Amino acid sequence: MEQTEFSASDSLKTWGLLVALLLVGALAVALGLPRNPALWVIFGAAIAQAYVIGRYYMRLRSEDVLIYTLVLLPVALVIILAFVLTPDVAMFR
Amino acid sequence: MADSAVEIGMAHAPHEVSTSFEVGKLGMWVFLAGETMLFGGLMGVFILVAISHGGWGADGAHVNWRLGAINTLVLFTSSLTAALAQGAARVQDSARAKRYLSFSALLGVLFLVIKAFEYAGDLREGFTPLAALFWSFYYVMTGLHVLHLLAGVVVIFGLMLMVTPRTSGDWLERKLKYVCLYWYFVETVWVFLFALVYLAPSAG
């Protein structure tokens, strides 16, 4: 698969976006937002950061279905693991 | 380099439509898939245990999230220089690629120094791996990440040693693709560790 061209200016923009998202997550804690909204902001920012890294640095936007499968399969397995363990957690509580 | 440039596919059946993949890239993605399960499993259990305990309470509040934020910035910048190194290799400028790569490695070392400083502070305050369940998770997950980052720094330094003024830009570009994929993965793992272990326990 051909690499999509990615210029120095694109790299700088990606870095700026990541830093902005880092500030969003950190401000949610620094400003003392209530716990639940803060958690939404923190994990929302983390998922957005992972998306930006995957799409622009790891070039997932130009990869084919095999690579996407390799990325999504372990994520799906981890989610299944979490569901499988959930009854134990509920019992523990 | 022949080994990493080899493409697998239907090379001996010219009439069939074939999809070909770089063996090296495919191998790296398979490796990263395994690593995703390792870190994903740990993080999943961390979340479930946190839910079952109703959060981490006072233990989680002792984590120094400001140092974690500085380290996140350091890793973001190291990835920026890695991306710039890839760009330089693409235009056959090996010397500039090596210079950018050295920044990535040095920023990786800076991350490790800050983390060591942070560990020392935690241990001095009595937050050892056995102090509480939160700290056990904290040391296992961040320690495992530190080992991965250390491996990345060693590989980057090794690659830098192999680059000479006569190094072909194509060769370097290919090697950088694999090394940078790993580096970006380590960065992505840190993004989630920072949210889970540093920010979430300090929130509210």
Interface residues (C-beta under 8 A of the other chain):
Chain A: M1 Q3 E5 F6 S7 A8 S11 L12 T14 W15 L18 V19 L22 G25 A26 A28 V29 G32 L33 P34 R35 N36 A38 L39 I42 F43 A45 A46 Q49 A50 I53 G54 Y57 M58 D64 L66 I67 L70 V71 L73 P74 V75 L77 V78 I79 L81 A82 L85 T86 D88 V89 F92 R93
Chain B: T19 F21 L26 W29 V30 L32 A33 G34 T36 M37 G40 G41 M43 G44 V45 I47 L48 V49 I51 S52 G54 W65 A69 T72 L73 F76 T77 S79 L80 A82 A83 L84 Q86 G87 R90 K177 C180 L181 Y184 F185 E187 T188 V191 F192 F194 A195 L199 A200 S202 A203 G204
